[in-house]
Amino acid sequence: MNLDKILKELAGDHQELKIMEVCGTHTSSIFKNGIRSLLSPEIRLISGPGCPVCVTPASYIDKAIEWALTPNCVLLTFGDMMKVPGSEKSLSEAKADGARVEIMYSPQEALKKAAANPELTYVIACVGFETTIPSYALVIEQTERSGLTNIKFLTALRKVMPALDFICATDNEISAFIAPGHVSTILGSQAYAGLAEQYMKPFAVAGFEGEHILIAIYDLVKQVENHKHEVHNLYPSVVKPEGNAVALAYISNYFESGPAFWRGIGVIEDSGLYLNQKYRKYDAGSADLTGDAAQKTTNCRCGEVILGKINPDECPMFGKACTPAKAQGPCMVSSEGTCGIWFRFTRK
Amino acid sequence: MKIVMAHGSGGNATRELIKDLFHKYLANDYLDKMEDSAILPVSEYPLAMTTDSFVVTPLEFPGGDIGKLAICGTVNDLWMAGAEPQYLTAGFILEEGLDVDLLDRVVASLSRTAKEAGIKIVAGDTKVVQGNGGLYINTAGLGFRKSGRRIGTDMIREGDALIVSGDLGNHHACIMSQRMEIVNSIQSDCANLGPMVEDLLQAGIEVRAMRDITRGGLGTVLNEIAEASNHAVEIEEKSIPVDPEVKSFCDILGLDPLYMANEGKFLCITAQEHAERALNILKQNSLGTKARLIGSVTETGKPLVTVKTRLGGKRVIDVLYGEGLPRIC
């Protein structure tokens, strides 16, 4: 079916339905392509928890700052973590106060730095879903092989499937899911079959171009209207049914599952990945971060945004007390955070 | 040889550095007088003045270096006001440990670029600070608007055309690639925009306003234009020129060429009836072969930037928020 016909159909009359795009990159692409403006008002797109920065607890930021303030320690982080609020301050604010924080482009940079500066300990802030976890595993492998003892890993690694299970189990309003594209390259499209069957929700794995997303929405609308709940892999050139065996092996060789705190949501059992016993010597205290008692109480409703219960502009702080320049909640910080995307792309 | 603190003492080492290196490349009638101030002839034309600081790392990159950047950045700011650059000052802040051979190459490049741009360096300064071999340059530029016409955001009118002089994002992608040690053939677009602007003005094109598209990228420049002129502008996504290699680079790293820095591109706003001719003039120049008409000024009294996407949707383009990545120019 050609795109014009799909566009025409999606703009026409439909029963009311809610489609969740789990992945922040999908959300970003939906807004970049102006896809919402092309859909019938009955088709509502809901942004899910697929931005790892957004779900990282404040206690993790606090711990990272603690390391950055420890003498002879350097915290390495990707840039988008810099402004995430901790219980008191962000990494960016801590850096201005003298904490030693460096932005990295790749966790592998730590290897070179640690070899060149043996008197310093480099703590890598490892935040991400299955897509990025294998790259951290690779750095652990290289650390072990190189004999470096001055690299540590502070992990806030999250598994997507337990979160999806949590959403399906607690929210019956979501009609269908655009499966997270990047994560699917690792887990495989068949990973969603159990959820589709158990909760009778259709899934479509999609690429990130606007056309890919439109086709996925069309597929899901048709599935819902025909009372189907299948997993359709619409990104077969990249996503295999069985996923990426090498990457999955890396994950299972270095990490083990445990409960994890998702910012705004709470603890989801089995949803975190922690360095396993063999490699725990490299851990920087990640396993202690399963709660978030330290989180400041504000009116921030990021938790409800992440779960698709409200749109960002329904939060009283959105665009007022909370903007990308002065983010109060994590969803406003990241380039893939739902509130940040809404702010950038919908402001009038 | 490396720069040491003594090079900034004002004593013998400073004098030798100036004599052996800076004078070698920058000598001219004004600078050679070694007075505390340069005395410059008065012009009958309106004076344009600008200043800029250059803190790029690495100091040398494919397509340019900090010296070339310092000249191009400043002369381009003058040209954007329709002013022909005449004089420039250059202040060098050198970090202890800077390689003198590297400094030599940078100053040679700065001198060469200044000569090509027809601008004279009339005053300079050198300081040495503690650090790790870095180099920063501050410039101030003076020029005269000889065209006699008014160019600025207050001249923008509903219906005007928006033209971009070429592919976006090359400088940003080049610098990022160097820092991340990613091997590709992306070069910085660092260039003097003067010849293109001169061609437009001499051809009598009704240029309303111009902006060089540097930090913050086209998205930010369009917002500045919309706010300063109090007009809405709309662009077409499919018209935005981006080199395929830069696009792939952006796709991998999650960057948006709309917000990426350039050092040799400008946005030109012309009367709609002159747009086609302006485009043809730009395309005649080797730096403007990829020039594109990207949109128009759509509404008065509404400072909003929107883009019509390839799929036919519409969205707002906001300014760049935050700075997840280190400054690149």
HADDOCK unambig.tbl for C-alpha pairs under 7 A between the chains (distance, minus, plus):
assign (segid A and resid 32 and name CA) (segid B and resid 315 and name CA) 6.90 0.50 0.50
assign (segid A and resid 33 and name CA) (segid B and resid 309 and name CA) 5.46 0.50 0.50
assign (segid A and resid 33 and name CA) (segid B and resid 311 and name CA) 6.71 0.50 0.50
assign (segid A and resid 33 and name CA) (segid B and resid 313 and name CA) 6.23 0.50 0.50
assign (segid A and resid 34 and name CA) (segid B and resid 309 and name CA) 6.48 0.50 0.50
assign (segid A and resid 34 and name CA) (segid B and resid 313 and name CA) 4.35 0.50 0.50
assign (segid A and resid 34 and name CA) (segid B and resid 314 and name CA) 4.94 0.50 0.50
assign (segid A and resid 34 and name CA) (segid B and resid 315 and name CA) 5.27 0.50 0.50
assign (segid A and resid 35 and name CA) (segid B and resid 313 and name CA) 5.92 0.50 0.50
assign (segid A and resid 37 and name CA) (segid B and resid 313 and name CA) 5.71 0.50 0.50
assign (segid A and resid 37 and name CA) (segid B and resid 314 and name CA) 6.63 0.50 0.50
assign (segid A and resid 38 and name CA) (segid B and resid 313 and name CA) 5.86 0.50 0.50
assign (segid A and resid 79 and name CA) (segid B and resid 324 and name CA) 4.34 0.50 0.50
assign (segid A and resid 79 and name CA) (segid B and resid 325 and name CA) 5.88 0.50 0.50
assign (segid A and resid 80 and name CA) (segid B and resid 324 and name CA) 5.34 0.50 0.50
assign (segid A and resid 105 and name CA) (segid B and resid 180 and name CA) 6.58 0.50 0.50
assign (segid A and resid 324 and name CA) (segid B and resid 321 and name CA) 6.19 0.50 0.50
assign (segid A and resid 324 and name CA) (segid B and resid 322 and name CA) 6.77 0.50 0.50
assign (segid A and resid 325 and name CA) (segid B and resid 321 and name CA) 6.50 0.50 0.50
assign (segid A and resid 325 and name CA) (segid B and resid 322 and name CA) 6.22 0.50 0.50
assign (segid A and resid 344 and name CA) (segid B and resid 318 and name CA) 5.63 0.50 0.50
assign (segid A and resid 345 and name CA) (segid B and resid 315 and name CA) 6.09 0.50 0.50
assign (segid A and resid 345 and name CA) (segid B and resid 316 and name CA) 5.09 0.50 0.50
assign (segid A and resid 345 and name CA) (segid B and resid 317 and name CA) 6.39 0.50 0.50
assign (segid A and resid 345 and name CA) (segid B and resid 318 and name CA) 6.92 0.50 0.50
assign (segid A and resid 346 and name CA) (segid B and resid 315 and name CA) 6.94 0.50 0.50
assign (segid A and resid 346 and name CA) (segid B and resid 316 and name CA) 6.02 0.50 0.50
assign (segid A and resid 347 and name CA) (segid B and resid 316 and name CA) 6.77 0.50 0.50
